[in-house]
Amino acid sequence: MIYNGSKLIKKKTEVNAFLTEFKNKASKTGIVLIRRDKNELAKLGLTKLEFDKEILSLTHKNYCRGPEPDKDFPGEIWIFGKNIDYDEYYVKLKISKKNVPCVSPSIPQSILFIIR
């Protein structure tokens, strides 16, 4: 189980199950980047291929929270944190209704609490 202090967040197996499903679907359909004004992909200095590799390297150790309702589209999102070139980013991952893996990268407004 993954804990934030004494509070149960999610079972490690549930996080791994989501990541496995996400990565399996990504290998078949690719990853769709949700483009928004606040997306920070350009600031990362990564190509789409390099960014996809970063996403596919996520593990339960990068888990922050979720699943939680997506405020913009139907379905749920899972939030993971990642340090890239000494900067902290978070990504919202979801599998869309059409079974397409989607991501939305951003710089957090406050420090992420990543469960280790």
C-alpha atoms as one frame of an Amber mdcrd trajectory, in Angstrom:
protein
   0.000   0.000   0.000   1.109   3.547  -0.617   0.740   5.963   2.277   0.906
   9.726   2.580   1.819   9.947   6.246  -0.719   7.638   7.835  -3.367   8.053
   5.130  -3.818   5.246   2.618  -3.470   6.678  -0.882  -3.702   3.735  -3.265
  -2.504   0.200  -3.331   0.757  -0.158  -5.202  -0.843  -2.898  -7.281  -3.634
  -0.543  -8.415  -1.136   2.119  -9.491   0.954  -0.484 -11.314  -2.161  -1.922
 -12.972  -3.113   1.518 -14.303   0.436   2.183 -15.548   0.592  -1.222 -17.230
  -2.707  -0.613 -19.014  -1.636   2.921 -19.989   1.730   1.741 -21.349   0.205
  -1.219 -23.222  -2.314   1.041 -24.951   0.393   3.646 -25.622   2.496   1.048
 -27.427  -0.444   0.368 -29.756  -1.946   3.824 -30.300   0.718   6.291 -29.196
   0.254   8.973 -26.558  -1.950  11.987 -27.200  -0.674  15.229 -25.721  -3.517
  17.415 -24.495  -2.520  20.870 -25.699  -3.405  23.706 -23.379  -1.946  27.123
 -22.677  -0.472  25.927 -19.406   1.224  22.864 -20.899   4.941  23.123 -20.392
   6.276  20.686 -22.997   8.047  23.440 -24.968   9.862  24.598 -21.825  11.148
  21.082 -21.255  13.202  21.228 -24.429  12.200  17.653 -25.261  10.960  16.271
 -28.522   7.641  14.422 -28.487   9.554  11.125 -28.706  11.766  12.053 -25.730
   8.717  13.176 -23.772   6.936   9.895 -24.530   9.974   7.996 -23.207   9.785
   9.996 -19.969   6.090   9.148 -19.636   6.704   5.468 -20.322   9.397   5.405
 -17.621   6.925   6.379 -14.875   6.528   3.908 -12.013   4.469   3.707  -8.830
   7.257   5.738  -7.211   6.157   8.741  -9.326   2.517   8.436  -8.210   1.026
  11.552  -6.577  -2.727  11.010  -6.507  -5.744   9.646  -8.281  -7.773   8.441
  -9.804  -9.939  11.527  -9.591 -12.607  12.979 -11.883 -11.321  14.854 -14.927
 -12.706  18.397 -14.730 -12.592  18.952 -18.500 -13.532  15.638 -20.095 -15.411
  12.489 -19.065 -13.362   9.946 -17.164 -10.662   9.887 -14.513  -7.111  11.186
 -14.322  -4.102   9.903 -12.435  -1.379  12.370 -11.446   2.319  11.541 -11.445
   5.370  13.705 -10.730   8.685  13.626 -12.533  11.961  15.523 -12.257  13.333
  16.400 -15.678  16.575  18.366 -15.910  16.280  19.372 -12.239  12.781  20.802
 -12.681   9.694  19.204 -11.184   6.763  18.514 -13.482   3.517  16.720 -13.050
   1.518  14.898 -15.658  -2.111  14.009 -15.665  -2.557  10.618 -17.278  -5.804
   9.164 -18.488  -7.110   6.586 -20.881  -9.808   8.243 -22.955 -13.194   6.751
 -23.799 -11.626   5.666 -27.104  -8.882   3.817 -25.172  -6.225   6.322 -26.188
  -3.602   7.232 -23.568  -3.559  11.018 -22.983  -1.188  13.255 -21.016  -1.203
  16.853 -19.867   2.178  18.090 -18.528   2.526  21.133 -16.260   4.817  22.764
 -13.735   3.253  22.482 -10.279   2.238  25.657  -8.452   3.484  24.104  -5.237
   5.850  21.271  -4.410   4.465  17.875  -5.299   4.395  15.232  -2.619   5.604
  12.183  -4.494   5.144   8.928  -2.653   8.332   6.859  -2.506
